[in-house]
Amino acid sequence: GMFQDMKLSEDLMRQYRSSSAGPSQRARLSAPAGGGAIDLKVSVLTSGVWPGAPGQACELPPEILECCTRFETFYLAKHTGRRLTWQPHHGQADIKAAMGRSRHELNVSTYQMCILMLFNSHQSLSWQDVVSQTKIPIDELRRHLMSLYVNPKAKILVRVGGGEKDKNKEPQDGDVFQVNTEFECKLLRVKVPLVLGRAGAQDGGGREAGGAAGA
């Protein structure tokens, strides 16, 4: 059942971290703040046991994909005949961010991490750039991208373009996004709440465990 999956996942992560594929081989982030080690935590969930439909894949950042591939190789070597399907819509990430003179640790969804890490190598990105480079399902992309610029307390990005002039909260063609270099918050750790649908209500919750579903 679910509790068995979580217990086995904890044991599996301990084995992974003590293996040759673990911490000593971690990739480095090329973040503006100087980077840091990527600490991957995976929950391997049995398909059919956990509720909800499987999510669609997205384009993970190369550094993250490398970590996932390394874990998958480790896992499949231990469990011949099994298959892993990554479920990024259930994941979360803590990322260190430098925005102007501000330094914070952002608690975001995996989808938001994919969006934000694009700005490691781009000063600005159009809506279509974000769509094509992340390949996140479009409805989910709107929701997760909006959450990064509509909330004044977690305004990580700024938007310029047609949508801003029309006061339309949803991203649209003609919009361009940039890191908010004037972002200020007294807290070091900032949790970015998700908006819900078109109404713009905020969801402060979310799943803490993310990872892969095993079959």
C-alpha positions in Angstrom: 0.0 0.0 0.0 0.9 3.7 0.2 2.7 3.5 3.6 4.8 0.5 2.3 5.8 2.5 -0.8 7.0 5.5 1.4 9.0 3.2 3.7 10.6 1.4 0.8 11.4 4.7 -0.9 13.2 5.9 2.3 15.3 2.7 2.3 16.0 3.0 -1.4 17.2 6.6 -1.1 19.6 5.6 1.7 21.0 2.9 -0.5 21.3 5.3 -3.5 23.1 8.0 -1.5 25.7 5.5 -0.2 26.3 4.1 -3.7 28.7 5.2 -6.3 25.9 7.0 -8.1 25.0 9.0 -5.0 26.3 12.3 -3.4 29.9 12.1 -4.7 28.6 12.1 -8.3 26.0 14.9 -7.9 25.9 17.5 -10.7 26.4 21.2 -10.0 23.9 23.9 -10.8 25.1 26.8 -12.9 23.0 29.2 -10.9 23.9 33.0 -10.7 24.4 32.7 -7.0 27.3 30.3 -7.6 25.5 27.0 -7.8 25.2 24.1 -5.4 24.8 20.4 -5.3 21.6 18.8 -6.5 20.1 16.6 -3.8 17.6 14.4 -5.5 14.8 12.7 -3.4 12.6 10.2 -5.2 9.5 8.5 -4.0 8.8 5.3 -6.0 5.1 4.7 -6.0 3.3 1.6 -7.2 1.0 2.4 -10.1 -2.6 1.5 -9.4 -2.2 2.0 -5.7 -2.0 5.8 -5.6 -5.0 7.9 -6.6 -5.0 10.3 -9.6 -4.3 9.9 -13.3 -0.7 9.8 -14.4 0.7 13.1 -15.4 2.4 14.1 -18.6 6.1 14.4 -19.0 7.9 17.7 -19.4 11.3 18.9 -20.5 13.5 18.7 -17.4 16.6 21.0 -17.1 19.7 19.0 -18.3 21.2 19.0 -14.8 18.0 17.5 -13.3 17.6 15.1 -16.1 21.1 13.8 -15.5 20.3 13.2 -11.9 17.1 11.4 -12.8 18.8 9.2 -15.4 21.5 8.3 -12.8 18.9 7.3 -10.3 16.9 5.3 -12.9 20.0 3.4 -13.9 20.7 2.6 -10.2 17.0 1.5 -9.6 16.7 -0.7 -12.7 19.9 -2.4 -11.9 18.4 -3.5 -8.6 14.9 -4.3 -10.0 15.2 -6.1 -13.3 12.0 -6.0 -15.4 10.5 -2.9 -13.7 9.8 0.4 -15.4 9.9 3.9 -14.0 7.6 6.7 -15.2 8.5 10.1 -13.9 5.6 12.2 -12.5 6.9 15.8 -12.3 3.4 17.2 -11.5 3.7 15.6 -8.0 7.2 17.0 -7.3 8.6 20.0 -5.4 11.9 21.7 -5.3 13.9 24.0 -3.1 16.2 26.2 -5.2 18.6 29.0 -4.3 17.9 32.2 -6.2 19.7 35.4 -6.7 17.5 38.3 -7.8 19.3 41.6 -7.8 20.7 42.1 -4.3 18.1 39.6 -2.9 19.1 36.0 -2.0 16.4 33.5 -1.2 15.6 29.8 -1.1 12.4 29.3 -3.1 10.0 26.4 -2.4 8.3 25.7 -5.8 6.7 23.0 -7.8 8.8 20.9 -10.2 7.1 22.7 -13.1 8.1 26.1 -11.6 11.6 24.9 -11.2 11.7 24.0 -14.9 10.5 27.5 -15.7 12.9 29.3 -13.4 16.0 27.4 -14.4 15.5 28.7 -17.9 16.6 32.1 -16.6 20.0 30.8 -15.7 20.9 31.3 -19.3 18.3 33.8 -20.5 17.6 37.4 -19.3 14.1 37.4 -20.8 11.8 34.8 -22.3 8.6 35.1 -24.3 5.5 33.1 -23.5 6.1 30.9 -26.6 9.7 30.4 -25.5 8.5 29.0 -22.1 5.9 26.8 -23.9 8.5 25.3 -26.3 11.4 24.9 -23.9 9.5 23.3 -21.0 6.8 21.3 -22.9 4.7 21.5 -19.7 1.0 20.7 -20.5 -0.4 24.1 -21.4 -3.1 24.4 -18.7 -0.6 23.5 -16.0 2.0 25.8 -17.5 -0.4 28.8 -17.3 -1.2 28.0 -13.7 2.4 27.5 -12.6 3.8 30.4 -14.5 1.0 32.8 -13.3 1.9 31.8 -9.7 5.4 33.3 -10.2 4.2 36.8 -11.1 0.6 37.5 -9.8 1.2 37.3 -6.0 3.0 40.4 -4.7 4.5 38.4 -1.8 6.0 35.9 -4.2 6.6 38.0 -7.4 9.6 36.1 -8.6 9.1 37.1 -12.2 7.8 40.3 -13.9 5.7 40.3 -17.1 5.8 42.9 -19.8 3.6 42.8 -22.9 0.0 42.7 -24.0 -1.4 40.8 -21.1 0.1 43.3 -18.6 -1.5 46.2 -20.4 -4.9 44.5 -20.6 -4.7 43.5 -17.0 -5.3 39.9 -18.1 -3.6 37.7 -15.5 -3.1 34.7 -17.7 0.0 34.6 -19.9 -0.6 35.2 -23.6 1.1 35.8 -26.9 3.2 38.9 -26.8 4.1 38.6 -23.1 7.8 38.6 -22.1 9.0 37.4 -18.7 12.1 38.5 -16.7 13.5 37.8 -13.2 12.2 40.4 -10.7 15.4 42.1 -9.7 13.5 44.3 -7.2 12.0 41.4 -5.3 12.3 41.8 -1.5 11.2 39.6 1.3 12.3 39.5 5.0 12.2 35.7 4.9 15.1 33.7 3.5 12.8 30.8 2.5 9.9 31.8 0.3 7.1 29.3 -0.6 5.3 30.2 -3.9 1.6 29.3 -3.6 -0.2 28.0 -6.7 -3.1 29.8 -8.2 -6.2 27.8 -8.9 -7.7 28.0 -12.4 -9.0 31.2 -13.9 -10.3 32.7 -10.7 -6.8 33.3 -9.4 -7.5 31.8 -6.0 -4.3 30.6 -4.2 -3.6 27.1 -3.1 -1.1 27.1 -0.3 -1.0 23.3 -0.2 0.3 20.8 -2.6 2.0 17.4 -2.5 5.3 17.3 -0.7 6.5 14.0 -2.2 7.4 13.8 -5.8 9.1 11.2 -7.9 8.4 8.3 -10.1 5.7 5.7 -10.4 7.0 2.2 -10.7 5.3 -0.7 -12.5 
